[in-house]
């Protein structure tokens, strides 16, 4: 559930480069998900291809990013059994403050994991 030590520079650079462009959109989506009581645990699945998880928020061609960004939350991840019922409490315990960190679920050929990335300071 924590940042994966195997997250190499290839992913980190690509994600960070995109994050500067999409962070305001993701932060606002996180706020709306929590404000509207959908979930206290927003999750943003990202991938270079179309994902069947969540709703598309930012398509890579729209903002010339490397990744597509979807919006989802913990309940969908448990319903789809991506996070097993027995792991929900572990996930919540490791989930970082959503006002300060974005929870990305990175899906790529060589890497699939949760990554918490801090929002840029205003």
Backbone as CSV, one residue per row, in Angstrom:
resi,resn,N_x,N_y,N_z,CA_x,CA_y,CA_z,C_x,C_y,C_z
1,UNK,0.805,-1.190,0.000,0.000,0.000,0.000,0.860,1.270,0.000
2,UNK,2.079,1.167,0.482,2.953,2.330,0.490,3.574,2.507,-0.874
3,UNK,4.244,3.631,-1.060,4.961,3.803,-2.309,5.906,2.638,-2.499
4,UNK,5.883,2.068,-3.665,6.659,0.874,-3.951,8.125,1.248,-4.136
5,UNK,9.027,0.601,-3.423,10.440,0.911,-3.594,10.924,0.580,-5.004
6,UNK,10.155,-0.239,-5.726,10.525,-0.607,-7.088,10.086,0.429,-8.119
7,UNK,9.440,1.502,-7.663,9.010,2.547,-8.580,10.255,3.216,-9.147
8,UNK,10.604,2.840,-10.349,11.860,3.337,-10.910,11.694,4.726,-11.534
9,UNK,12.805,5.280,-11.945,12.818,6.621,-12.507,11.933,6.787,-13.722
10,UNK,11.793,5.738,-14.504,10.941,5.787,-15.706,9.526,6.181,-15.323
11,UNK,8.976,5.516,-14.307,7.617,5.818,-13.885,7.545,7.128,-13.121
12,UNK,8.449,7.305,-12.207,8.424,8.491,-11.370,8.505,9.762,-12.214
13,UNK,9.405,9.793,-13.171,9.550,10.967,-14.039,8.309,11.219,-14.872
14,UNK,7.769,10.169,-15.458,6.579,10.277,-16.304,5.369,10.727,-15.490
15,UNK,5.201,10.144,-14.318,4.062,10.489,-13.462,4.201,11.916,-12.940
16,UNK,5.381,12.274,-12.485,5.613,13.613,-11.947,5.406,14.677,-13.022
17,UNK,5.887,14.418,-14.205,5.741,15.363,-15.322,4.255,15.615,-15.597
18,UNK,3.458,14.558,-15.642,2.014,14.684,-15.853,1.327,15.343,-14.670
19,UNK,1.760,14.985,-13.474,1.061,15.413,-12.268,1.006,16.929,-12.147
20,UNK,2.035,17.593,-12.594,2.058,19.051,-12.577,0.880,19.599,-13.394
21,UNK,0.561,18.929,-14.489,-0.513,19.364,-15.388,-1.902,19.036,-14.823
22,UNK,-2.054,17.868,-14.211,-3.382,17.384,-13.801,-3.683,17.532,-12.307
23,UNK,-2.728,17.960,-11.512,-2.904,17.945,-10.049,-4.096,18.768,-9.582
24,UNK,-4.327,19.939,-10.155,-5.471,20.754,-9.723,-6.788,20.042,-10.011
25,UNK,-6.886,19.409,-11.173,-8.089,18.665,-11.541,-8.314,17.496,-10.594
26,UNK,-7.240,16.751,-10.288,-7.359,15.608,-9.390,-7.695,16.050,-7.968
27,UNK,-7.089,17.132,-7.522,-7.359,17.625,-6.165,-8.821,18.051,-6.033
28,UNK,-9.340,18.716,-7.044,-10.745,19.129,-7.016,-11.668,17.910,-7.072
29,UNK,-11.337,16.929,-7.902,-12.146,15.699,-7.977,-12.130,14.975,-6.627
30,UNK,-10.969,14.918,-5.990,-10.859,14.297,-4.672,-11.763,15.015,-3.674
31,UNK,-11.720,16.320,-3.695,-12.549,17.115,-2.792,-14.035,16.837,-3.039
32,UNK,-14.450,16.813,-4.304,-15.864,16.587,-4.640,-16.318,15.185,-4.240
33,UNK,-15.469,14.188,-4.447,-15.805,12.817,-4.052,-16.053,12.759,-2.544
34,UNK,-15.216,13.438,-1.784,-15.356,13.433,-0.325,-16.525,14.310,0.123
35,UNK,-16.663,15.489,-0.471,-17.737,16.415,-0.105,-19.109,15.804,-0.364
36,UNK,-19.240,15.094,-1.474,-20.529,14.491,-1.834,-20.748,13.136,-1.161
37,UNK,-19.826,12.785,-0.281,-19.933,11.568,0.538,-19.932,10.267,-0.263
38,UNK,-19.290,10.287,-1.447,-19.106,9.039,-2.186,-18.118,8.156,-1.440
39,UNK,-17.048,8.796,-0.938,-16.019,8.047,-0.228,-15.053,9.008,0.451
40,UNK,-14.454,8.536,1.537,-13.372,9.286,2.178,-12.025,8.900,1.578
41,UNK,-12.044,7.963,0.618,-10.812,7.419,0.044,-10.841,7.448,-1.484
42,UNK,-10.715,8.654,-2.082,-10.647,8.732,-3.541,-9.393,8.037,-4.064
43,UNK,-9.535,7.387,-5.202,-8.417,6.716,-5.859,-8.467,7.106,-7.335
44,UNK,-7.311,7.423,-7.893,-7.242,7.811,-9.294,-6.435,6.788,-10.084
45,UNK,-7.137,5.849,-10.741,-6.434,4.882,-11.598,-5.849,5.607,-12.812
46,UNK,-4.586,5.318,-13.097,-3.960,5.910,-14.288,-3.339,4.799,-15.119
47,UNK,-3.394,5.007,-16.431,-2.857,4.021,-17.355,-2.639,4.690,-18.705
48,UNK,-1.812,4.069,-19.514,-1.583,4.582,-20.862,-2.615,4.037,-21.842
49,UNK,-3.438,3.119,-21.357,-4.512,2.554,-22.169,-5.821,2.710,-21.399
50,UNK,-6.933,2.435,-22.041,-8.230,2.585,-21.405,-8.404,1.561,-20.294
51,UNK,-8.903,2.026,-19.154,-9.134,1.149,-18.000,-10.631,1.039,-17.711
52,UNK,-11.072,-0.134,-17.265,-12.485,-0.283,-16.904,-12.769,0.055,-15.440
53,UNK,-11.874,0.778,-14.801,-12.025,1.131,-13.392,-12.307,2.629,-13.289
54,UNK,-13.402,2.983,-12.626,-13.728,4.388,-12.445,-14.240,5.038,-13.712
55,UNK,-14.289,6.352,-13.658,-14.742,7.164,-14.781,-13.571,7.988,-15.311
56,UNK,-13.468,8.076,-16.635,-12.399,8.860,-17.237,-12.532,10.318,-16.815
57,UNK,-11.470,10.853,-16.281,-11.439,12.239,-15.820,-10.619,13.105,-16.772
58,UNK,-9.428,12.601,-17.137,-8.556,13.313,-18.065,-7.980,12.296,-19.047
59,UNK,-8.307,12.460,-20.313,-7.724,11.602,-21.355,-6.372,12.172,-21.741
60,UNK,-5.411,11.285,-21.989,-4.046,11.757,-22.253,-3.975,12.682,-23.470
61,UNK,-4.830,12.462,-24.453,-4.787,13.326,-25.630,-5.381,14.715,-25.357
62,UNK,-6.224,14.837,-24.324,-6.841,16.129,-24.015,-5.832,17.148,-23.505
63,UNK,-4.902,16.697,-22.681,-3.917,17.619,-22.101,-2.485,17.269,-22.489
64,UNK,-2.339,16.415,-23.491,-1.014,15.984,-23.959,-0.178,15.407,-22.808
65,UNK,-0.811,14.542,-22.019,-0.113,13.864,-20.931,0.261,12.452,-21.381
66,UNK,1.069,11.781,-20.582,1.474,10.403,-20.879,0.449,9.379,-20.415
67,UNK,-0.429,9.781,-19.488,-1.348,8.864,-18.825,-2.790,9.339,-18.935
68,UNK,-3.722,8.379,-18.953,-5.146,8.665,-18.780,-5.421,8.628,-17.280
69,UNK,-6.273,9.511,-16.807,-6.609,9.594,-15.385,-8.092,9.334,-15.193
70,UNK,-8.413,8.333,-14.404,-9.789,8.021,-14.044,-10.020,8.412,-12.590
71,UNK,-11.282,8.562,-12.226,-11.644,8.848,-10.838,-12.438,7.676,-10.290
72,UNK,-12.064,7.223,-9.115,-12.744,6.115,-8.469,-12.600,6.291,-6.958
73,UNK,-12.953,5.243,-6.218,-12.819,5.289,-4.767,-12.798,3.877,-4.222
74,UNK,-12.530,3.785,-2.945,-12.281,2.505,-2.290,-13.385,1.475,-2.531
75,UNK,-14.657,1.883,-2.460,-15.755,0.922,-2.621,-15.684,0.187,-3.960
76,UNK,-15.366,0.891,-5.030,-15.259,0.218,-6.326,-14.110,-0.791,-6.317
77,UNK,-13.018,-0.446,-5.668,-11.878,-1.354,-5.611,-12.198,-2.620,-4.815
78,UNK,-13.033,-2.491,-3.785,-13.422,-3.688,-3.039,-14.471,-4.491,-3.811
79,UNK,-15.398,-3.805,-4.482,-16.407,-4.506,-5.283,-15.767,-5.302,-6.416
80,UNK,-14.733,-4.749,-7.010,-14.035,-5.427,-8.106,-12.971,-6.403,-7.594
81,UNK,-12.853,-6.481,-6.286,-11.913,-7.369,-5.610,-10.449,-7.073,-5.959
82,UNK,-10.177,-5.815,-6.256,-8.797,-5.367,-6.432,-8.170,-5.254,-5.042
83,UNK,-8.986,-4.777,-4.091,-8.614,-4.767,-2.681,-9.587,-5.723,-1.999
84,UNK,-9.071,-6.805,-1.454,-9.911,-7.776,-0.772,-10.476,-7.210,0.521
85,UNK,-11.626,-7.712,0.916,-12.269,-7.251,2.149,-11.315,-7.299,3.344
86,UNK,-10.457,-8.314,3.368,-9.529,-8.469,4.483,-8.423,-7.420,4.484
87,UNK,-8.254,-6.705,3.371,-7.199,-5.696,3.252,-7.709,-4.258,3.384
88,UNK,-9.029,-4.079,3.522,-9.603,-2.732,3.556,-9.039,-1.914,4.721
89,UNK,-8.963,-2.506,5.894,-8.449,-1.756,7.051,-6.976,-1.397,6.879
90,UNK,-6.191,-2.301,6.282,-4.786,-1.996,5.980,-4.703,-0.826,5.005
91,UNK,-5.557,-0.859,3.980,-5.557,0.218,2.997,-5.879,1.546,3.678
92,UNK,-6.924,1.568,4.490,-7.319,2.804,5.175,-6.210,3.297,6.097
93,UNK,-5.533,2.378,6.766,-4.452,2.754,7.682,-3.265,3.377,6.939
94,UNK,-3.023,2.924,5.714,-1.902,3.431,4.926,-2.272,4.611,4.031
95,UNK,-3.552,4.892,3.907,-4.036,5.974,3.036,-3.589,7.314,3.617
96,UNK,-3.005,8.129,2.788,-2.491,9.418,3.250,-3.565,10.506,3.148
97,UNK,-3.372,11.594,3.869,-4.319,12.713,3.902,-4.671,13.155,2.476
98,UNK,-5.953,13.016,2.073,-6.332,13.335,0.687,-6.304,14.823,0.358
99,UNK,-6.142,15.681,1.353,-5.958,17.106,1.067,-4.511,17.403,0.676
100,UNK,-3.606,16.507,1.051,-2.187,16.720,0.782,-1.601,15.755,-0.250
101,UNK,-2.188,14.543,-0.341,-1.649,13.520,-1.230,-2.726,12.978,-2.158
102,UNK,-2.315,12.647,-3.361,-3.187,12.013,-4.335,-2.873,10.517,-4.363
103,UNK,-3.911,9.698,-4.265,-3.741,8.253,-4.336,-3.924,7.813,-5.787
104,UNK,-2.824,7.471,-6.422,-2.862,6.977,-7.797,-2.782,5.457,-7.785
105,UNK,-3.526,4.833,-8.667,-3.408,3.396,-8.892,-2.821,3.257,-10.288
106,UNK,-1.520,3.041,-10.345,-0.785,3.019,-11.605,-0.881,1.625,-12.221
107,UNK,-1.359,1.571,-13.463,-1.482,0.305,-14.180,-0.692,0.421,-15.477
108,UNK,0.347,-0.397,-15.574,1.151,-0.437,-16.795,1.626,-1.876,-16.980
109,UNK,2.249,-2.154,-18.101,2.679,-3.520,-18.405,3.594,-4.105,-17.336
110,UNK,4.519,-3.285,-16.822,5.535,-3.787,-15.904,5.284,-3.413,-14.445
111,UNK,4.264,-2.608,-14.186,4.075,-2.065,-12.843,2.592,-1.827,-12.586
112,UNK,2.089,-2.347,-11.491,0.724,-2.059,-11.047,0.767,-1.930,-9.531
113,UNK,0.469,-0.720,-9.049,0.508,-0.508,-7.613,-0.077,0.850,-7.269
114,UNK,-0.327,1.049,-5.987,-0.764,2.336,-5.473,0.460,3.211,-5.244
115,UNK,0.323,4.484,-5.586,1.377,5.466,-5.371,0.718,6.706,-4.778
116,UNK,1.246,7.199,-3.680,0.758,8.440,-3.090,1.743,9.541,-3.472
117,UNK,1.223,10.567,-4.130,2.081,11.658,-4.590,1.544,12.964,-3.998
118,UNK,2.423,13.785,-3.434,1.937,15.027,-2.816,1.479,16.028,-3.873
119,UNK,0.396,16.729,-3.541,-0.043,17.830,-4.404,0.964,18.964,-4.293
120,UNK,1.186,19.684,-5.385,2.094,20.835,-5.299,1.516,21.874,-4.340
121,UNK,2.397,22.523,-3.615,1.940,23.574,-2.701,1.598,24.811,-3.509
122,UNK,0.546,25.494,-3.074,0.090,26.697,-3.798,1.091,27.817,-3.698
